[in-house]
Amino acid sequence: DLVCWDVGGVADAGVADPVAGLLWAAPGRRPRHVVVGGRVVVRDGVLVSRPEADVVAGLRALLTTRRSR
């Protein structure tokens, strides 16, 4: 598995440790590329393995089910 973030932007300017910058300078940022089990899941910041709307709908349904317990 592999995850790549772009650390060349304004959020990372002056950050001495790029790994720490991923955690502290811009939490919640989206990865640039993700490969899982040899399959590209995210390319250029876009989820390519499934429509993002389907993932959002599934998560909302899961959260609704868990809240009603």
C-alpha positions in Angstrom: 0.0 0.0 0.0 1.2 3.5 -0.7 -0.1 7.0 0.0 1.4 10.2 -1.5 0.6 13.8 -0.4 1.7 17.0 -2.1 3.8 18.8 0.4 4.9 21.6 -1.8 2.1 24.1 -1.1 1.6 27.1 1.1 0.4 24.9 4.0 3.8 23.3 4.1 6.0 26.4 3.6 8.6 26.6 6.4 7.7 23.2 7.9 11.0 21.6 8.8 9.6 18.0 9.1 7.2 17.2 6.2 5.7 14.2 8.0 4.9 16.3 11.1 3.5 18.9 8.6 1.0 16.4 7.3 -0.3 16.0 10.8 -0.1 19.5 12.1 0.0 22.1 9.3 -3.1 20.9 7.4 -5.1 18.1 9.2 -7.7 16.5 7.1 -6.0 17.2 3.8 -6.7 14.7 1.0 -4.0 12.5 -0.4 -2.7 13.0 -3.9 -2.4 9.3 -4.8 -3.4 6.1 -3.0 -2.6 2.6 -4.0 -4.0 -0.4 -2.0 -3.1 -3.9 -2.8 -1.6 -2.8 -6.1 -4.8 -1.1 -7.2 -5.0 2.7 -7.6 -7.8 4.0 -5.3 -7.1 7.8 -5.5 -5.4 9.5 -8.5 -4.6 13.2 -8.5 -6.8 13.7 -5.4 -9.9 12.0 -6.9 -11.4 8.7 -5.7 -11.4 6.4 -8.7 -12.3 3.1 -7.2 -15.9 4.0 -6.5 -18.2 7.0 -7.0 -17.6 9.3 -4.1 -21.3 9.9 -3.8 -21.8 6.2 -3.1 -19.3 6.2 -0.3 -20.9 9.3 1.3 -24.3 7.7 1.1 -23.1 4.5 2.6 -21.4 6.3 5.5 -24.5 8.4 6.2 -26.6 5.3 6.3 -24.1 3.6 8.6 -24.1 6.6 11.0 -27.9 6.8 11.0 -28.1 3.1 11.9 -25.6 3.5 14.7 -27.3 6.6 16.1 -30.7 4.9 16.3 -29.3 2.1 18.5 
